[in-house]
Amino acid sequence: MPIAHSNQTSIFYTTDGDPALPALILSNSLGTDYTMWQAQADALSPYFQVIRYDTRGHGRSGCPPGPYRMAQLGADVIAVLDALGIARAHFCGISMGGMIAQWMGLHASGRIDKLVIANSAAKIGSSEGWLARAAAVRADGLDAIADGAGARWFTPAFIARQPGQVASLAAGLRAGNAEGYASCCEALAEADYRDHIHAIPNATLIIAGRDDPVTTEADAQFLQQGIAGAQMAVLPASHISNIEAEAAFTQTLADFLRA
């Protein structure tokens, strides 16, 4: 399987589409893996070389002992681009992936063309809350987190409409690596870009979920106001908007990238 090497850690990635097309890299949320982007990969691969990868500690990527830092998660993205010989790519990240997107805009903007920050914030939650979650997961595993995942990720209407899909995503979280999850929680605990997002130079789109209780419309508006020229779209979804509002998310993403 394709692997990039970053700080002695293996980072799994996969590609769809012609390598001669513009590159688009997609970054998963906490507790998921590259498969969360399947619908977008299917729809966009005629127009982009779509690159999906598993954040360290997730899926098929390596899981070295933590804590992790956003600088490591960003370096992993650069390692994937280097492995593919890609100088610049569009980048779209959701939730934790949206935090990685901000790191890329601040520290590796020359490797990024357009930037898409979905269902994220300049600071997600509290540092204390993330550290408490990391400690709980290390002590007790991922079962309790997985039990509540559906309600955090999706609206009640979507859960009722697509119970199998929600259950499958929760099962994937339950089967994940507790140390990797906890270590990414610690990366989120230290990530705070509220005083820095004004320095992101890339053309940027912010995507919010109208019913997202985790990263709210107000969080998205803060990002839009802080990043010069940023656009914003609000979709009828909760936190994992690329799945709940699949068609609208994909169209919004494509319109921005192809403009």
C-alpha positions, 0 to 999 in steps of 0.5 A, a space after each residue: 500500500 502507498 506509504 509516505 514516511 514522516 518523522 519515522 512514522 508511516 502515513 498511508 495515502 491513496 489517490 484517485 484521478 489522473 496525476 496530470 490534473 490539479 491535486 486535491 488532498 483531503 484530511 479526515 476528522 478525529 476518529 475517522 479515516 480516509 474512507 469518510 471522503 469516498 463520495 467526494 473522491 468519486 465525484 471529483 476524481 474526473 477533475 482532480 487528482 484526489 489524495 486521501 490519507 489517514 492522519 497519524 494514529 488513525 486507520 492504516 497510518 502509524 501510531 507512535 506514542 504521543 502526545 502529537 502536535 499540529 506541527 507533526 500532523 502538518 509535516 505528515 501532509 508535506 511528506 505525502 505531497 513529497 512522496 507523490 512529487 507534488 509541489 502544490 495542492 488544494 487542501 480540504 480538511 474537516 474538523 481536526 483536518 480543518 485545524 491541520 488546514 490552518 497550520 498548513 496555511 500558516 506554516 506551509 502556504 507555499 505548498 497549498 493553492 486553495 484552502 478549505 476549512 470545514 466544520 472547524 474553528 480557530 480553537 476547538 473546545 477547551 484545552 482542559 476538555 481535550 486533555 481530559 478526553 485523552 486521559 479517559 480514552 487511555 484509561 478506558 478505551 474508545 467505547 464511550 466515545 463511540 457510543 456518543 459519536 452519532 449524536 455529536 456528528 449528525 442531526 437526529 434526522 440523518 441518524 433516523 434516515 441513515 442508521 446503517 451509515 452512522 453505525 458503521 462510522 461509530 464502529 470504525 471509531 470503536 475499533 480505532 487505536 486509543 493511543 492514536 486518538 488520545 494523542 490527537 486530542 493532545 494536538 487539539 488541546 494545544 492548537 489555538 490559531 485565534 491570534 494567527 489566522 489573519 496571516 493565512 495568505 491562501 484563497 480560503 473557503 469556510 464550510 459550516 454546518 447549520 446544526 453543528 454543535 461542536 464547531 458552530 456557525 459563529 466559529 466559522 464566521 470568526 474564521 471568515 472575518 479573520 482570513 482576508 477574502 475568505 468565503 463562507 458556506 453554511 450547509 444543512 448538516 451537523 458536524 460531519 457535513 461532507 457525509 450528511 450534506 454530501 451533494 451540497 458539500 461536494 458541489 460547494 467544494 468543486 465550485 470554489 476549487 474550479 472558480 
